Amino acid sequence: QVQLVESGGGSVQSGESLKLSCEASGIPKYVMAWFRQAPGKEREGVAAIDVDDTLIYSDSVKGRFTISVDNAKNTLYLQMNSLKPEDTAMYYCAADGSGDYQRILSPDDYKNWGQGTQVTVSS
């Protein structure tokens, strides 16, 4: 049974930082990713980490967000710096992607999802 539990969301001002965590249980090392979904918008991929630790980012967060994993703690992280109001969304972690780089930021490529954690950035 795969379980993913996110934490670390909150409300911050523009320019501030947050660090999200996703504790994973029941799975070996898989392709994992962070997604976000704002009200009325489709879920979009933010960052992914492949099994060989290759990091992939969407253009909208490149240079501001950093994805990492602590295998000893089975925890995925998303460090978010220089936050903007347009980063406001529910953030989800996902696991067990195919590793296909053409789809690695596509929500359709993932089998397991957490419940989400809300990030709100005010100007």
C-alpha positions in Angstrom: 0.0 0.0 0.0 1.5 3.3 -1.2 1.0 6.3 1.0 2.1 9.8 0.4 1.6 12.5 3.0 2.4 16.2 2.2 3.1 18.9 4.7 4.7 22.4 4.9 2.1 24.5 3.1 1.0 27.8 4.4 0.4 31.5 3.7 3.3 33.8 2.9 4.1 37.1 1.4 5.5 37.6 -2.1 9.3 37.0 -2.1 9.2 34.6 0.9 10.1 30.9 1.0 8.4 27.7 2.0 9.6 24.1 2.1 7.2 21.3 1.3 7.7 17.7 2.5 6.2 14.5 1.2 6.7 11.4 3.4 6.4 8.2 1.4 5.8 4.7 2.7 5.3 1.4 1.1 7.4 2.0 -2.0 11.0 1.6 -3.1 12.8 4.4 -4.9 10.5 5.6 -7.8 10.3 8.6 -10.1 8.6 11.2 -7.9 7.3 14.7 -8.6 5.5 17.7 -7.3 2.4 19.1 -9.0 0.1 22.0 -8.3 -3.4 23.0 -9.1 -5.0 26.4 -8.7 -8.7 26.9 -8.6 -10.2 26.6 -12.1 -7.0 25.4 -13.6 -5.5 22.1 -14.7 -3.0 20.3 -12.5 0.5 21.1 -13.7 3.9 19.5 -13.1 6.3 21.6 -11.2 9.4 19.4 -10.6 10.4 15.8 -10.8 13.3 13.6 -9.8 14.2 10.5 -11.6 15.6 7.3 -10.1 19.1 8.4 -11.1 18.5 11.7 -9.3 18.1 13.7 -12.6 16.1 16.8 -11.7 13.5 18.3 -14.1 11.6 21.6 -13.6 8.9 23.5 -15.3 9.9 26.8 -16.8 7.6 28.7 -14.4 9.7 27.6 -11.3 13.1 27.0 -12.7 15.7 28.9 -10.7 13.3 29.4 -7.8 12.2 25.9 -6.7 14.5 22.9 -5.8 13.3 19.3 -5.6 15.3 16.9 -3.5 14.9 13.5 -1.8 16.2 12.0 1.4 16.1 8.3 0.8 17.0 7.5 4.4 13.8 9.3 5.5 11.7 8.3 2.5 10.9 12.0 2.1 10.6 14.2 -1.0 11.1 17.9 -0.6 10.3 21.0 -2.6 12.2 24.2 -1.5 10.3 27.2 -2.9 12.1 30.5 -2.9 11.1 33.9 -4.3 7.4 32.9 -4.1 5.0 34.9 -6.3 1.2 35.2 -6.1 0.9 33.0 -9.2 2.4 30.2 -7.2 -0.7 30.0 -5.1 -2.2 26.5 -5.5 -2.8 23.1 -3.8 0.5 21.3 -4.1 0.6 17.5 -4.5 3.4 14.9 -4.5 3.2 12.0 -6.8 5.1 8.7 -7.1 5.6 5.9 -9.5 6.0 7.7 -12.8 7.2 5.9 -15.8 10.4 7.9 -16.1 9.6 8.9 -19.7 11.1 12.4 -19.9 8.4 13.4 -22.4 5.8 12.7 -19.7 7.6 13.2 -16.4 5.7 16.4 -15.6 2.4 15.0 -16.8 -0.1 14.1 -14.1 -1.4 11.2 -16.3 2.0 9.5 -15.8 1.7 8.9 -12.1 -0.1 6.2 -10.2 0.1 7.4 -6.6 -0.9 10.8 -5.1 -0.9 12.5 -1.8 -3.8 14.6 -0.4 -2.2 17.9 -1.1 -1.0 20.9 0.9 -2.2 24.5 0.3 0.3 27.3 -0.6 -1.0 30.8 -0.6 1.2 33.8 -1.6 -0.1 37.3 -1.2 1.3 40.4 -2.8 
